[in-house]
């Protein structure tokens, strides 16, 4: 069994990156409060996100 087989929905978290680069961690229950008309939402339910991304890490402090 892998973690994706039995997600704990109560503890689900969101990683939010604002337009100004500010990053924060929020509970999943607050997802709808983050949207404005015209926003783009990218969702991944494959449980492979870290292995799927390519890029360059820039230190954020």
N, C-alpha and C positions, 0 to 999 in steps of 0.2 A: 504494500500500500504506500502511496506517496501522499504528501500533504494536500495536493490538489483534489484527492479523492474525498476528503472530509474537511472542507474549510470550516473554520470557526467564525461564523459570520458576526458574532457579537464583538469580537476583537479586531475586526477588519479596520485597517487604517488607510489614510490617503496621504500621499506625498504631493504637496501643492507647491508649484513654482509660479510666482507672480510675474507680471510683465517687467517689473523693475529688478528681477532676479532674487527677490526675497523668497526663502524656502521655509516651509512649515509643515508640521505633521498634524493631521486632523482626524477625528473619528469619521468612519464612512457615513454615518448618519447625517453628517453635515454636507454631503455632496451637493444636494440641490441648491444650497445657499450660495454656491460658488459660481453659478452660471448667470450670464447676461445674454441678451439677444445677440446672435451672431457668433457666439463662442464656438470653438472647435473642441470636441471631446474625443480623445483617443483612449480606447479601452483594450486591455489584453486579459483574456481569461485562460490562456494556455499554460500558465505557471512556468513559463520559460523566458520571461522578460530579460533577466540579466544576460542570458546566452544569446538573445536575439538582437541586442543593441550593439552598434559599432560607433565609436566616437573618440574624442580626446577629453580626458579629465582635466578641468581647469580648477585649481584650488579656489575655493570660495570663502575660506575663513570660517 
